[in-house]
């Protein structure tokens, strides 16, 4: 049961990270479009910068947890003494 719950949490974390990344890319595309249309650099709102920071840190945390899982010894493997 615990492994299924951990797998579920990992899938949810990946889905949230993907949605944040899509939102961030969409915001950056719209910012680039308005900058191009007005021919001057537009300011990026603080809320957009915050969301981009959250998505970046979320993906970094996800990668860290994945590599940490790979480094853990398996439960059914015998340890050398």
N, C-alpha and C positions, 0 to 999 in steps of 0.2 A: 504494500500500500504506500509506503514511504517513497519508494522509487517512482511509482506512478505519479505521485504528487510532485516530486522534484522535476520530473519530466514535463508535467503540465506547467509548472512555474517557469521553466526554461522556455517553453514554447510561447507563453504569454509575454515574457520579457523580450523575446525576439520580435514578436508582433508589435509590441509597443515601440521598440527601437526602429523598426521599419516604418511605422506610421509617423514617428517624429522626423525621420530622415526625409520622407516624402513631403511632409509639411515644410520642412526647412528648405528643400530644393525648390518647392513651389514659391515660397516667399522670396528666395533669391532670384528666381526667374522673373517674378513680377517687379522686383526692385531693379533688375537690369533693364527690363523693358521700359519702366518709367524714366530711368536715367537716360536711356537712349532717346526716348521720345522728347524729353525736355532739354536734351543736350547739355545737361549739367548734373553733377553728382548729387544724388538725393540722399538725405540722411536715413539711416536704418533705425527704426524704432527700437527702444530698449527691450520691449517684449519679444521682438523677433530675435534679437541677439541672445536673450535668455533662453528661448526655445532651441536655438542652434547649439548653445552651450550644453543644454540638457541632452540633446540627441547625440552630441559628440561624446559626452561623458558616459552616456548609456551604452553606446557601442563599445567604448573602451572597457567598461566594466564587464560587458558581455564577453568580450574576447579574453579578458583576464580570467573569468570564471571557467571558460571552456578549457583554457590551457591548464588551469589548476586541477580540473577534473581529470585530465589526461595524465597528470603527474601522480595522482593518488594510486596507491597499490590496490589491486583488486581484492575483494573479500575472500574469494575462494583460492587465491594463490597462497602458497606456503611461503613464509618468510624464512630467510636463511639465518641461522643462528651460529 
